[in-house]
Amino acid sequence: MAILVRIPSPLRQYTEQQSEVMMEGNTIGEVLENLKIRFPEAGTRFFSTRTARFMNLYLNDKDIRSLKDLDTQVGEKDVLSIVFAIAGG
């Protein structure tokens, strides 16, 4: 099953400048794994243990607070948004 994944601006340079992509998967984890396969450089730069704490995932309007919820099932009308926390000081 394919769902829409919204790509944040910092990641687009590694996704051929695409702001949205259709990705296959039955769970959030499968969708993210397929994203990393399709865009390997994005996977190594943004989906490491070090950077994961700055990443928020939203399935439709539901905030998935941590990457512990990767087993969440997705449906064909779902939208997965990747949002990076930005801090300043």
WOBEL-V318361 format. One record per residue. RES is the residue in one letter. SS is DSSP state (2 for helix, 1 for strand, 0 for the rest). Layout:
# WOBEL-V318361
<<RES:SS> <RES:SS>>
This chain:
# WOBEL-V318361
<<M:0> <A:1> <I:1> <L:1> <V:1> <R:1> <I:0> <P:0> <S:2> <P:2> <L:2> <R:2> <Q:0> <Y:0> <T:0> <E:0> <Q:0> <Q:0> <S:0> <E:1> <V:1> <M:1> <M:1> <E:1> <G:0> <N:0> <T:1> <I:2> <G:2> <E:2> <V:2> <L:2> <E:2> <N:2> <L:2> <K:2> <I:2> <R:2> <F:0> <P:2> <E:2> <A:2> <G:2> <T:2> <R:2> <F:2> <F:0> <S:0> <T:2> <R:2> <T:2> <A:2> <R:0> <F:0> <M:1> <N:1> <L:1> <Y:1> <L:1> <N:0> <D:0> <K:1> <D:1> <I:1> <R:0> <S:0> <L:2> <K:2> <D:2> <L:0> <D:0> <T:0> <Q:1> <V:0> <G:0> <E:0> <K:0> <D:0> <V:1> <L:1> <S:1> <I:1> <V:1> <F:1> <A:0> <I:0> <A:0> <G:0> <G:0>>
